[in-house]
Structure formats: structure tokens, C-alpha cells
Amino acid sequence: MKRIFAFLLCGLLLCSLLACGKTDDDGSSLNRDEDQEIVTTSAGDTFTFEPLDSESVQITSYRGNYVAHEVVVPDTIGSSKVVAIGKNAFYQNIFITGITLPATVTTIDDYAFAGCTSLKAITLPDNLEVIGKGAFYGCTGLKSLTMGSKVETIDDNAFYKCTGMETINLSEGLNTIGEAAFFHCDSLTEVVVPEGTVKIGKMAFYNCRSLATLTLPASIEEIGEYALRQAPDTDETNEDGEDTFVPLQVITVEGSYAAEYVSQNVPAYEPKETTSPETDAESEVVPPESESESETAE
């Protein structure tokens, strides 16, 4: 009878240990239920994830405590690398003030951090290649952002209405800026689009009321409708009665597609002079009044 009791007691202890989950080397615990896999870090942050292949996983959602704090995403879960932040993973989490992503992450999927209004800073890894649709949509508290050299695509609405963003350093490897990618980024003052960028989507920099300087490279081959429009034709003024939109200077290269587009296809702009690649003189574009456009985005 004692043996049977001891056997049952050992079984209960074993089940309790399994229920608590496996503890990783960094103190995180790994749990599994019928629908999802979960990891809780030593800092108390809980992530759900799914395997992408035998060696990698993506974070699918985050659950933390209801206190403003910074989050560190682990680089591995078990023996698998964290390579992606999945769609809607941190959607509308208003308590996150900062995010540190591991060097293993190559993709931030659609709306991953959308609506994280308290997010002030995020560390983008050097290996990041794709910033998905609406990835930082409405992150009004985000002040600045620096990308590594491997980001090739900033998808549609990626930074839509990031009204607090003052500076952004774009990737040297950038190929495409999607539609409305920086729509209504009210605090941006200067943007340099790097050489090698081929496409700027429709309304990409539309309604950026503080944007004073925009530099476009010779590599540009396509610019969408209203992409460079600084503002709709409105009578918006501040409390002193001054126009809320600053004059915009556009710097292009003489003979480039961007220079021709600005002068021929965007009536709101009138190029004063352009530059040649042999000189570093700047070209200037000043917007007169333009027709009003309604704000559109996905």
C-alpha cells in the first residue's frame, strides 16, 4: 500500500513539474497547450509563438503586465531562432514604452506594433529586411527611428500617423517606400531617401506639415500620385494665425526621373533649379497652393 501511495505521489509531482513548463537557460519557461506555444521570460513578459521551420519561429502575440515598461524580445525560444514579429503581435498595447528586438529578426509583419501609442523607442536589428503594412501605424509617441542597412521594403502605411516622429534614418539598402508610408508624420523635418531606392508609393510623404527638406536620389524610377505633396489646400493656422505648414525644399539631381517628375507631373511644385551629379549644388522646390485632398489609407 505504501508503495502504491509513493508511486501516486511521484506521479502527481511529475505532472506538477510538467504543468509549470520547461525552464530555459535564461530563466524563461516554455509551456505548451492545445492551441499555442508560450514562453515567459525571466522579466515576466509572455510571448506566444509558432514554428516557421525546424530552426526558426515567429512571435505571434505578446501579453505583459499592465504597467508602462520596456520589452526585450528573446533571440531564441528553445533551440529555435526568433526571426519574425508576426502580424498584430503587439497590436494596440498601450503600456509598452520601448522594444528591443534581437539581431535574428528579419521581418516585422503587418500591423505588428500598430497602435502602441506609448512606444517611444525601438531598436531595429541590423538584419531586418522587411517592415510590413501598417507595422507602426499610429505609434504617436515614437520620436525617432534608425534602420540597419538591409531593409529593402517599407510597406504601405508603415508609419502612418506617427505624428511624434521627428527623425528617421532610412536604410542604405532601401528599394521601395510603400503607399502612405509616412502619411501625416507631422513632426518630421528632414528626410533623405538613399541612393538605390527605386519606388516611392502614392501619398508616401503626404501631409507632413513640418517637412522642410526632402532629398531624392537619381535611382528613383517611380513616384506615385501625391507622394511628395506637402499638404492639402487648407486654411489651417496655429493660435497666432500662422500657416501650420512649413515651406518644403526638395533636392534632386539634374536630369533624373525625380527632377522630371517634380517639374512635369506634380503641378503643386515648381523647380527653381536642379543639380548635376558632378556638383553638389542643391535644387529647390517650393509648393504653391494646391487642390485639397482627403486623407486616404488602408
Order of alpha helices (4+ residues) and beta strands (2+ residues): alpha-beta-beta-beta-beta-beta-beta-beta-beta-beta-beta-beta-beta-beta-beta-beta-beta-beta-beta-beta-beta-beta-alpha-beta-beta
